[in-house]
Amino acid sequence: MLLTDRLKNHRILLASKSPRRRELLAGCGIAFEITEGRDAEECFPADMPLGEVAEYLSKIKSDAYADTLTEGDILITADTVVIASDEILGKPKDREDAARMLRLLSGAEHEVVTGVTLRATGKCESFSSVSKVRFRGLTEEEIYHYIDTYKPYDKAGAYGIQEWIGYVAISGIVGSFYNVMGLPVQRLWVELEKFV
């Protein structure tokens, strides 16, 4: 039986403000609802390996909803981080912070890690997906054109692969393209099949 049919007896809840995650989950043909936003303090231990941070943060987000689920609910939470030069690049604070991040990515390879947590009453599973992305060298003019035109202040690493910069600057990718957008939908499909 197709996963979408198996999920008909469940209420799928996506806890995300990201329009990209909503678009990606909808593209899988999975019917879902957006949950009310709940604040969770998104911090992690200073000595945590950087590759584990996204999954850890997805669990923190999930924990904030634990008392709201009823029988048949499946909650999906996710967090995406960009790792470059042994640093996690979150959402840029301002224009200069975005430019600093894009300079770090320019002419180099970085990792994008998305952690996802699935939660139902009495059950919780998490996983991570990693993609390696290579940028060609960027000029200062290109960096500021992208920032000023696309305002990537809501994006980890100060860029969206689906925008102009993805078309003109990304020279290679190993792993899931959709993971870089914020949700590794192929892996999510497989994990949901095991979860239900």
Long-range contacts (C-beta under 8 A, 24 or more apart in sequence): 3-30, 3-189, 3-192, 3-193, 3-196, 4-28, 4-29, 4-30, 4-31, 6-193, 6-196, 7-31, 7-74, 7-192, 7-196, 9-72, 10-72, 10-73, 10-74, 10-196, 11-72, 11-73, 11-74, 12-74, 12-76, 13-65, 13-69, 13-73, 13-74, 13-75, 13-76, 14-76, 15-61, 15-62, 15-64, 15-65, 15-75, 15-76, 15-77, 16-76, 16-77, 16-78, 18-182, 20-160, 20-162, 20-181, 20-182, 20-183, 21-78, 21-182, 21-183, 24-178, 24-181, 24-182, 24-183, 24-185, 25-76, 25-183, 25-185, 25-188, 27-185, 28-185, 28-188, 28-189, 30-192, 32-76, 35-65, 35-68, 35-75, 38-64, 38-65, 39-64, 40-64, 42-79, 50-81, 50-83, 50-86, 50-87, 50-88, 50-113, 51-83, 51-111, 51-113, 51-128, 51-130, 52-128, 53-79, 53-81, 53-88, 53-113, 53-115, 54-79, 54-80, 54-81, 54-113, 54-114, 54-115, 54-128, 55-79, 55-113, 55-115, 55-116, 55-117, 55-126, 55-127, 55-128, 56-115, 57-81, 57-115, 58-115, 58-116, 58-117, 58-126, 59-115, 59-117, 59-124, 59-126, 61-117, 62-117, 62-119, 62-124, 62-126, 65-119, 66-119, 69-119, 69-120, 69-121, 70-121, 71-121, 72-120, 73-120, 73-121, 74-118, 74-119, 74-120, 74-192, 74-195, 74-196, 75-117, 75-118, 75-119, 75-120, 76-116, 76-117, 76-118, 76-188, 77-116, 77-117, 77-119, 78-114, 78-115, 78-116, 78-117, 78-182, 78-183, 79-114, 79-115, 80-112, 80-113, 80-114, 80-115, 80-156, 80-179, 80-182, 81-112, 81-113, 81-156, 82-110, 82-111, 82-112, 82-156, 82-157, 83-110, 83-111, 83-112, 83-113, 84-108, 84-110, 84-111, 84-157, 89-156, 89-157, 89-158, 90-156, 91-153, 91-154, 91-155, 91-156, 91-158, 92-152, 92-153, 92-158, 94-153, 95-147, 95-148, 97-158, 98-147, 98-152, 98-153, 98-158, 99-143, 99-144, 99-147, 99-158, 101-157, 101-158, 101-159, 102-138, 102-143, 102-146, 102-147, 102-158, 102-159, 102-165, 103-138, 103-143, 105-135, 105-138, 105-157, 105-159, 106-135, 106-136, 106-137, 106-138, 106-143, 107-135, 107-136, 107-137, 107-138, 108-134, 108-135, 109-133, 109-134, 109-135, 110-135, 110-157, 112-156, 112-157, 112-175, 112-179, 112-180, 114-179, 114-182, 114-183, 114-184, 116-183, 116-184, 116-187, 116-188, 116-191, 118-191, 118-192, 118-195, 120-195, 123-195, 125-191, 125-194, 125-195, 127-187, 127-191, 129-175, 129-176, 129-179, 129-184, 129-187, 130-175, 130-179, 131-173, 131-174, 131-175, 131-176, 131-177, 131-179, 131-180, 132-173, 132-174, 132-175, 133-161, 133-170, 133-172, 133-173, 133-180, 134-170, 134-171, 134-172, 134-173, 135-169, 135-170, 135-171, 136-169, 136-170, 136-171, 138-169, 142-168, 142-169
